[in-house]
Amino acid sequence: MANSPDSKHRMMHVLTYIWENCDEEFPAFSAPEIVDELESEYGIIADRRAVYSDIAAIRDVLELDIEGTPSGKYRLLSRPFSYDELCLIAECIHAAKFIPEEQGKELVEKISRLTSNPQADRLTQEVFLCQRVKNGQENVLETINAIRKAIRQKRKIKFKYLHREINDITKQVERNLGRAFTVSPYNLIISDGNYYMLAYSDMVKDMRLFRVDKIAEIEILEILQAGSLAYQKVDLSTYTNRVFFMNPGETQKVSLRFERKLLDSVIERVGSNIHTMYRPDGPKHFVVNTEIEISNQFSIHIRITNTCTIEVCCNFVWNLRNHRAG
């Protein structure tokens, strides 16, 4: 039996059966059940002693936590990821705005292979896919891979950048009159469910953020990246707290006043560090003094610490309103 052709594949089929059908919750399996499975599914004739030997080898070599009971039953007690951890990963995938809905489902199906079939069915059914705006293009994962490759190779990239127009908000059209952007990518940043590329722009001689899901027709160029000195000046630990906008501009100290019930939301968005201070302002309001980078997309009026009033880009307030409404 040990030298038969079937024995070369028997252990792999035993491992597959254990992996796909057993977990810490699912009822334990027995060697006779595996013997029946081997014969009915693969035409492999084996006795219980051979299966016992295979299980012992799998447990010792692969260090799988397979528990045996006095009654001859077995069950798989642990895996690299627990079911709760896989649920958390699946929920994060669905929460990412840059991942299209169908690709999100495909990714969850792939990670479900890391658990048993019963738990995999639960994973795909129990993780709730909320009805939220999904901005991602169908090829967003390929775009991310291309950016990472360019960063590793220290190359520039060329791409078209998209935006929506009021006449048809369901479609994205090319910005810059269809002309390609050429930049030097340095990092990828996730903020508020969106994926951004931090890159050096030769045009403005500074770092800029680009939404990954708005990048199209990306091409890695045979040109070495520029802007290393500008990137070295970026403090990534505070960068996303200061930059709420695309195309950031000059950093300004600002004073923002909110109702106290928004305090948790403001702290989550602005953060709390040595550059940010909070203080009460009357019984129902508070003021946060912080630094932001001025841009020109969504305009509101705020009071600068030197008492001047300027127009700033603040989708930050838009996010707060949405958070409050929810």
C-alpha positions as CSV (number, residue, x, y, z in Angstrom):
1,M,0.0,0.0,0.0
2,A,2.8,2.4,0.9
3,N,4.4,2.0,-2.5
4,S,1.2,2.1,-4.5
5,P,0.5,5.1,-6.8
6,D,-2.6,6.0,-4.8
7,S,-0.5,6.4,-1.6
8,K,1.4,9.3,-3.2
9,H,-1.8,11.4,-3.3
10,R,-3.7,9.9,-0.4
11,M,-2.1,12.2,2.3
12,M,-2.9,15.3,0.2
13,H,-6.5,14.3,-0.1
14,V,-6.7,13.6,3.7
15,L,-5.3,17.1,4.3
16,T,-7.8,18.6,1.9
17,Y,-10.7,16.9,3.6
18,I,-9.6,18.1,7.0
19,W,-9.0,21.6,5.8
20,E,-12.3,22.0,4.0
21,N,-14.6,20.2,6.3
22,C,-13.3,20.6,9.9
23,D,-12.9,23.5,12.3
24,E,-13.2,24.1,16.0
25,E,-17.0,24.3,15.8
26,F,-17.9,21.7,13.2
27,P,-18.5,18.2,14.5
28,A,-15.4,16.0,14.7
29,F,-14.6,13.6,11.9
30,S,-13.4,10.0,12.1
31,A,-10.9,7.9,10.1
32,P,-13.7,5.7,8.6
33,E,-15.4,8.8,7.2
34,I,-12.2,9.8,5.5
35,V,-11.7,6.2,4.2
36,D,-15.2,6.4,2.6
37,E,-14.4,9.9,1.2
38,L,-11.2,8.7,-0.4
39,E,-13.0,5.8,-2.1
40,S,-16.1,7.6,-3.2
41,E,-14.5,10.8,-4.5
42,Y,-11.1,9.8,-5.7
43,G,-11.3,6.0,-6.1
44,I,-8.5,5.5,-3.5
45,I,-8.7,2.4,-1.4
46,A,-7.2,2.9,2.0
47,D,-7.6,1.3,5.5
48,R,-8.0,3.2,8.7
49,R,-4.4,2.5,9.8
50,A,-3.1,4.3,6.7
51,V,-5.4,7.3,7.5
52,Y,-4.3,7.4,11.1
53,S,-0.7,7.5,9.9
54,D,-1.5,10.3,7.5
55,I,-3.2,12.4,10.2
56,A,-0.2,12.0,12.5
57,A,2.2,13.1,9.8
58,I,0.1,16.1,8.9
59,R,-0.1,17.1,12.5
60,D,3.6,16.7,13.1
61,V,5.0,18.1,9.8
62,L,2.6,21.0,9.2
63,E,2.1,21.6,13.0
64,L,-1.7,21.7,12.6
65,D,-3.6,21.6,15.9
66,I,-5.6,18.4,15.2
67,E,-7.2,17.1,18.3
68,G,-8.0,13.4,18.8
69,T,-10.6,12.1,21.2
70,P,-10.9,8.7,23.0
71,S,-13.7,7.7,20.6
72,G,-11.4,8.0,17.6
73,K,-12.8,11.4,16.4
74,Y,-10.7,14.3,15.2
75,R,-11.2,18.0,14.7
76,L,-9.1,21.0,13.6
77,L,-8.8,23.5,16.4
78,S,-6.9,26.4,14.9
79,R,-5.8,28.0,11.7
80,P,-3.6,30.9,10.7
81,F,-6.7,33.2,10.9
82,S,-9.6,32.7,13.2
83,Y,-13.1,33.0,11.9
84,D,-13.6,36.4,13.7
85,E,-10.3,37.7,12.1
86,L,-11.5,36.7,8.7
87,C,-14.8,38.5,9.3
88,L,-12.9,41.6,10.2
89,I,-10.8,41.4,7.0
90,A,-13.9,40.8,4.9
91,E,-15.7,43.8,6.5
92,C,-12.6,46.0,5.8
93,I,-12.7,44.9,2.1
94,H,-16.3,45.8,1.8
95,A,-15.8,49.2,3.6
96,A,-13.1,50.3,1.2
97,K,-14.6,52.8,-1.3
98,F,-11.9,52.2,-3.9
99,I,-12.7,48.5,-4.3
100,P,-15.6,47.9,-6.7
101,E,-18.5,45.8,-5.3
102,E,-17.8,42.8,-7.5
103,Q,-14.1,42.8,-6.8
104,G,-14.9,43.0,-3.1
105,K,-17.0,39.9,-3.3
106,E,-14.3,38.1,-5.2
107,L,-11.7,39.0,-2.6
108,V,-14.0,37.8,0.3
109,E,-14.5,34.5,-1.6
110,K,-10.7,34.1,-1.8
111,I,-10.1,34.7,1.9
112,S,-12.9,32.3,2.7
113,R,-10.7,29.5,1.4
114,L,-8.6,30.0,4.5
115,T,-11.3,28.4,6.6
116,S,-13.6,25.4,6.5
117,N,-16.5,25.1,4.0
118,P,-19.2,25.6,6.7
119,Q,-17.5,28.7,8.0
120,A,-16.8,30.0,4.5
121,D,-20.5,29.9,3.7
122,R,-21.2,31.8,6.9
123,L,-18.5,34.4,6.1
124,T,-20.0,35.2,2.7
125,Q,-23.5,35.4,4.1
126,E,-22.9,37.2,7.4
127,V,-20.6,40.0,6.3
128,F,-23.0,42.9,5.5
129,L,-22.3,44.8,2.3
130,C,-23.8,48.2,3.0
131,Q,-25.3,50.3,0.2
132,R,-22.6,52.9,0.0
133,V,-21.0,54.8,-2.9
134,K,-18.3,52.8,-4.6
135,N,-15.9,54.9,-6.5
136,G,-13.5,52.2,-7.7
137,Q,-12.8,51.3,-11.3
138,E,-12.9,47.7,-12.3
139,N,-9.1,47.6,-12.8
140,V,-8.2,49.4,-9.5
141,L,-6.2,46.5,-8.2
142,E,-4.1,46.4,-11.3
143,T,-3.5,50.2,-10.9
144,I,-2.4,49.7,-7.3
145,N,0.0,46.9,-8.4
146,A,1.5,49.1,-11.1
147,I,2.0,52.0,-8.6
148,R,3.7,49.6,-6.1
149,K,6.0,48.3,-8.9
150,A,7.0,51.8,-10.0
151,I,7.8,52.7,-6.3
152,R,10.0,49.6,-6.0
153,Q,11.7,50.3,-9.3
154,K,12.0,54.1,-8.5
155,R,10.4,55.0,-11.8
156,K,8.0,57.7,-13.0
157,I,4.5,56.9,-14.1
158,K,2.1,58.4,-16.7
159,F,-1.7,58.2,-16.4
160,K,-5.0,59.9,-17.2
161,Y,-6.8,61.4,-14.2
162,L,-10.6,61.2,-14.0
163,H,-13.4,63.3,-12.4
164,R,-17.2,63.5,-12.6
165,E,-19.2,66.2,-14.4
166,I,-22.6,67.5,-13.3
167,N,-24.2,66.5,-16.7
168,D,-23.8,62.8,-15.9
169,I,-22.5,62.0,-12.4
170,T,-22.5,58.2,-13.2
171,K,-19.5,58.5,-15.4
172,Q,-15.9,59.8,-14.9
173,V,-14.2,61.8,-17.6
174,E,-10.6,62.7,-18.2
175,R,-9.2,65.8,-16.5
176,N,-6.6,68.1,-17.9
177,L,-8.3,68.0,-21.4
178,G,-7.3,64.3,-21.6
179,R,-3.5,65.1,-21.3
180,A,-1.6,62.6,-19.2
181,F,-0.1,63.4,-15.8
182,T,3.5,62.4,-15.2
183,V,4.6,62.0,-11.6
184,S,7.1,60.2,-9.3
185,P,5.1,57.9,-6.9
186,Y,6.5,57.4,-3.4
187,N,3.8,55.9,-1.2
188,L,0.2,54.7,-1.0
189,I,-2.1,56.0,1.8
190,I,-5.5,54.9,3.0
191,S,-7.7,57.6,4.5
192,D,-11.5,57.6,5.1
193,G,-12.0,54.5,3.0
194,N,-10.2,55.9,0.0
195,Y,-6.7,55.0,-1.4
196,Y,-4.4,57.8,-2.3
197,M,-1.0,57.9,-4.1
198,L,1.5,60.3,-2.7
199,A,3.7,61.4,-5.6
200,Y,6.1,64.2,-6.6
201,S,4.8,66.4,-9.4
202,D,7.5,68.0,-11.7
203,M,4.9,70.6,-12.8
204,V,4.4,72.1,-9.3
205,K,7.7,70.9,-7.8
206,D,6.1,69.5,-4.8
207,M,4.3,66.4,-3.4
208,R,0.7,65.8,-4.4
209,L,-2.1,63.3,-3.6
210,F,-4.0,61.4,-6.3
211,R,-7.0,59.2,-5.7
212,V,-6.1,55.7,-6.9
213,D,-9.6,54.9,-8.1
214,K,-9.5,58.0,-10.4
215,I,-6.3,56.9,-12.2
216,A,-6.7,55.3,-15.6
217,E,-4.3,54.1,-18.4
218,I,-1.3,53.9,-16.1
219,E,2.1,53.3,-17.6
220,I,5.5,52.9,-15.9
221,L,8.1,54.9,-17.6
222,E,11.8,54.2,-18.1
223,I,12.6,57.4,-16.2
224,L,14.0,57.5,-12.7
225,Q,11.8,59.2,-10.1
226,A,12.4,62.8,-9.0
227,G,11.6,64.7,-5.8
228,S,13.3,62.5,-3.2
229,L,14.2,65.6,-1.1
230,A,10.6,66.8,-1.1
231,Y,9.4,63.3,0.0
232,Q,12.0,63.2,2.8
233,K,10.3,66.3,4.3
234,V,6.9,64.6,4.5
235,D,5.9,63.4,8.0
236,L,3.5,60.6,7.2
237,S,2.3,60.3,10.8
238,T,0.7,63.8,10.5
239,Y,0.3,64.2,6.8
240,T,-3.1,62.7,6.4
241,N,-4.4,64.8,9.4
242,R,-3.3,68.0,7.7
243,V,-4.3,67.2,4.1
244,F,-8.0,66.6,3.6
245,F,-7.9,67.7,0.0
246,M,-6.5,66.9,-3.4
247,N,-3.8,69.2,-4.6
248,P,-2.8,70.5,-1.2
249,G,-1.4,74.0,-0.9
250,E,0.1,76.2,1.8
251,T,-0.1,75.0,5.4
252,Q,-2.1,77.4,7.6
253,K,-3.0,77.5,11.3
254,V,-6.7,77.6,11.7
255,S,-9.3,77.8,14.4
256,L,-12.5,75.8,13.8
257,R,-15.6,76.0,16.0
258,F,-18.1,73.2,16.4
259,E,-21.0,72.0,18.5
260,R,-19.8,69.8,21.4
261,K,-21.7,66.8,20.2
262,L,-19.3,66.7,17.2
263,L,-16.2,66.4,19.4
264,D,-15.6,62.6,18.8
265,S,-16.0,63.1,15.1
266,V,-13.6,66.0,15.0
267,I,-11.0,64.2,17.0
268,E,-11.3,61.1,14.7
269,R,-10.8,63.4,11.7
270,V,-8.3,66.0,12.9
271,G,-6.5,63.9,15.5
272,S,-4.7,64.9,18.6
273,N,-1.0,65.8,18.5
274,I,1.3,68.6,19.5
275,H,0.1,70.7,16.6
276,T,-3.6,70.5,17.6
277,M,-5.3,72.0,20.7
278,Y,-8.9,71.8,21.8
279,R,-10.7,74.2,24.2
280,P,-14.2,74.9,25.3
281,D,-16.0,77.8,23.8
282,G,-19.2,78.4,25.8
283,P,-21.5,75.7,27.2
284,K,-22.4,74.2,23.8
285,H,-19.3,74.6,21.5
286,F,-15.6,74.0,21.4
287,V,-12.7,75.3,19.3
288,V,-9.9,73.3,17.8
289,N,-6.7,75.0,16.7
290,T,-4.7,73.0,14.2
291,E,-2.9,73.1,10.9
292,I,-4.4,72.3,7.5
293,E,-3.3,72.8,3.9
294,I,-5.3,75.3,1.9
295,S,-6.8,74.3,-1.5
296,N,-9.7,75.3,-3.7
297,Q,-12.3,72.5,-4.1
298,F,-15.1,72.9,-1.6
299,S,-15.2,76.4,-0.1
300,I,-16.3,77.6,3.4
301,H,-15.3,80.5,5.6
302,I,-13.4,79.8,8.7
303,R,-11.6,82.1,11.2
304,I,-7.8,82.0,11.1
305,T,-6.0,82.3,14.4
306,N,-4.8,85.8,13.3
307,T,-8.5,86.8,13.0
308,C,-8.4,87.0,9.2
309,T,-11.1,85.2,7.2
310,I,-10.1,83.2,4.1
311,E,-11.7,80.6,1.8
312,V,-10.5,77.1,2.3
313,C,-11.1,73.7,0.8
314,C,-13.0,71.7,3.5
315,N,-14.6,68.4,2.5
316,F,-13.8,67.8,6.2
317,V,-17.0,69.6,7.1
318,W,-18.9,67.6,4.5
319,N,-17.7,64.4,6.1
320,L,-18.7,65.6,9.5
321,R,-22.2,66.5,8.3
322,N,-22.6,63.0,6.7
323,H,-21.3,61.4,10.0
324,R,-23.8,63.4,12.0
325,A,-26.7,62.5,9.7
326,G,-25.8,58.8,9.9
